[in-house]
Amino acid sequence: MEQKERLWNSNYLKVMAANFSMSFAFFLLTPLLPLYLKENFGTSKDMIGLVLSGYTLMALVVRPFSGYMVDSFPRKKVLLLSLFFYFLCFGGYLVASTFLLFAIVRTIHGAPFGASTVANSTMAIDVLPSSRRTEGIGYYGLSNNLATAIAPTVGMFIYRYVHNFNLLFALAFVVAGAGLMVDATIKMPKRQSVPNKKALSFDRFFLVRGWMIGLNIAFFGLCYGVLSNYLAIYGKEKMGITSGTGTYFMLLSIGLILSRLQGGKMLRKGRLIHNAAEGVLISTVGYFLFVACPNMVGYYGSAVLIGLGNGHLWPAFQNMIIAIAKNNERGTANSTILTCWDLGMGLGILFGGTVVEYAGYATAFWWMAAMHVAGALLFFLATKKAYLKRKLDVQ
C-alpha cells in the first residue's frame, strides 16, 4: 500500500525528466527567435509576430485531437510518436536557409509540441497515486519551471559569447532527443481503449464543462505571450540590456519554483481556489510593475512577481479542470486547458507584434496589463463559481 502511495516513483520521475527536456529545448530558443529572424532575414516586428504565432496556433489546432487520442489509444505510443516528430523539427531549423522555409518548419513544429505536451502531462497524472494527484500535478510543473530558469540563460549566453544560432538549434535538437529516449523507458501497464462514446461529439475534443476555466486561462496566456516573445527585443532596443533576458527568465523561474513548493501544501489540502486567487493577484501586480516602472527595478522585480503568481495560478487551474472531468476525460481536460493557453499565447504574439510595430512597446505592454486585469475579474466574478458548481468527486 505504501508503495502505491509514493509520490516520487520512477515512472513519475521519468515523465518529469522528459518534460524538462521538452521544455528546455523549447525555451532555449523562444527568447532568441525574434532576434534570429530580425538579424538573419531582416524581418519586421509584425511579421515576427505572425511567424512565431504560427507555432502556437498549430499547437492550438492539434491539441483537442491529442486529448481524444490519449484518451482513446495507448498513451505511451501516442506520446513517443509525438515526441519523435517534435525532436525531428529541431533539425529542420538547421536546414531552413530561407525565411519561407523557416516559417514553414516553425509552424509545423507546433503540431508535435501540442500533442506531446498533452500526452506527457496526462501520463504524469496516470502514474501518480490518486491520494497525491493534486500535489503531484503541482510538482510536475517544476520540471518545466527549471527548464524555464536554465534554458533562456544558456541560450542568451551562447548568443552573447558565440553568436551562433546553429549551435543553439543543434543543442535543442540533442536535448529533445534525450527526452524522447527517457520517455521510451517508461513502464506503463496496458490500458484498454475507451469505448467509442460519442466519438465524433465536440465534448470528446474539448471539455465543454470546463469552458469557463479555459477562457480564463486564455487571458493569462495572452499576457505571457506578449511578454515572453518581445522581452528580448524590448530589453535590447529600449533599455540597453543585451544579456539580461536570461536573468529575467531565471528570476521568473525562481519565483515559479518557490511558489510551486509553497503552494504544494495548499494543493495537498485541496485549497485550489485559494491558490488560484493568490496567483492571479500576484501576477497582476507583476505585470503592472513591468509596464509602470520601465527601469531595472521594475524589469527584474516583475520577473519574480509574475513567476510567483503563475506558479500558484497554473497548477490550481489545471487541477480545477481535471476535478470537473471524469477518469476517461483526463486527456481531454489537459488538452482543453493547454489549448486555451495556446490560444491566448498565439493571440498575444500575433496582436502584440502588430501593436509594437504601429504603436510602440509601451502601448503593447499596457494592453497586456489590462488583459491580465480582465482575466483577474473573470476569475473572481465567474470562474470560481463555475468550478465549485461543476467539480466531481472522482479518483
Secondary structure as GFF3:
##gff-version 3
##sequence-region A 1 395
A	DSSP	alpha_helix	10	29	.	.	.	ID=ss1
A	DSSP	alpha_helix	33	41	.	.	.	ID=ss2
A	DSSP	alpha_helix	45	72	.	.	.	ID=ss3
A	DSSP	alpha_helix	75	95	.	.	.	ID=ss4
A	DSSP	alpha_helix	99	127	.	.	.	ID=ss5
A	DSSP	three_ten_helix	130	132	.	.	.	ID=ss6
A	DSSP	alpha_helix	133	161	.	.	.	ID=ss7
A	DSSP	alpha_helix	165	184	.	.	.	ID=ss8
A	DSSP	three_ten_helix	202	204	.	.	.	ID=ss9
A	DSSP	three_ten_helix	208	210	.	.	.	ID=ss10
A	DSSP	alpha_helix	211	238	.	.	.	ID=ss11
A	DSSP	alpha_helix	244	268	.	.	.	ID=ss12
A	DSSP	alpha_helix	272	292	.	.	.	ID=ss13
A	DSSP	alpha_helix	296	323	.	.	.	ID=ss14
A	DSSP	three_ten_helix	327	329	.	.	.	ID=ss15
A	DSSP	alpha_helix	330	359	.	.	.	ID=ss16
A	DSSP	alpha_helix	361	378	.	.	.	ID=ss17
A	DSSP	pi_helix	379	383	.	.	.	ID=ss18
A	DSSP	alpha_helix	384	390	.	.	.	ID=ss19
###
